[in-house]
Structures are given as structure tokens and as C-alpha cells.
Amino acid sequence: MKLSLDDLDHKILQILETDGRAPAKTIAEQLSVNEVTVSKRLTKIIEGGFCKIIAIACLLYTSDAADDSLRVD
């Protein structure tokens, strides 16, 4: 069975485009739906391959550090 996204799914993704770390509770409040609904939709979106979760590290080289190490912010 092929999964597809409906209007609510697209609204959830729009919120995540603005704030990728928005909790399900906050998204649910903005859309006036139940938090469990948002959580289930997010699972469907991620497991269906419609969205990927990635992390980007900001590595800063601090040449003035005593040990010349990298720092992650």
C-alpha cells in the first residue's frame, strides 16, 4: 500500500521547516489537534521516507586554545 500525505501532514511539515526541533505538543497546539495525532503522523512521515532527520555539527577550530582542539557549538 502506497502512503500519501494529506493536508494535515503538509501543515506539520511546514511547521518543521520553520522549526525543525518543534515538539509534537507545540505542533499540535498550533494546528488544534491532539498531540498523539501529530506523533503518529510524524512516524508515518519519517517511516514513509517523506522526511529525514539529519544533524549538522558546527565545528569551530580555536587556534588560541591551549590544546588546539575543536569545539562543537
Sequence and secondary structure as in RCSB ss.txt:
>XXXX:A:sequence
MKLSLDDLDHKILQILETDGRAPAKTIAEQLSVNEVTVSKRLTKIIEGGFCKIIAIACLLYTSDAADDSLRVD
>XXXX:A:secstr
      HHHHHHHHHHHH TT  HHHHHHHHTS HHHHHHHHHHHHHTTS        EEE TTSTT  EEE 
